[in-house]
């Protein structure tokens, strides 16, 4: 429960996000994912009530709430239907010469997206700290030729890719 809601517009206005055109593509959680989401939400709600039952919030409970919120966020980040939707959006919109970055939650999701893009006939490269090959060469190819780079945490690693056209 976040009050007040912090929207994409709020984040852009606050200078926290680059002012691109943001196109949100919704996906539904599969029933087991929805069940997990609801279970994490129930835990958060219960702990929130306990943490705020006294005069001062219980810091240990607040930390547990934070951990459950992270777990719940991962359900969304790893949602099964995101891969299919991403491939659909990219396949319908990618044009040669563009530079697309596709951010994934982890190695499993990266492999699913990478393989699905390649199966759809799109040339996609991977980029992450534990990849085989030369990461700098991958970025140079991307800058010179465009294409699709599927990545994990490249921005967290301080990688700057200013010529990206889509993410």
Secondary structure as UniProt FT lines:
FT   HELIX           8..13
FT   TURN            14..15
FT   HELIX           31..51
FT   HELIX           59..77
FT   HELIX           80..93
FT   TURN            96..97
FT   STRAND          99..103
FT   HELIX           107..119
FT   TURN            120..121
FT   STRAND          124..127
FT   TURN            129..130
FT   HELIX           135..145
FT   STRAND          147..151
FT   TURN            154..158
FT   TURN            162..163
//
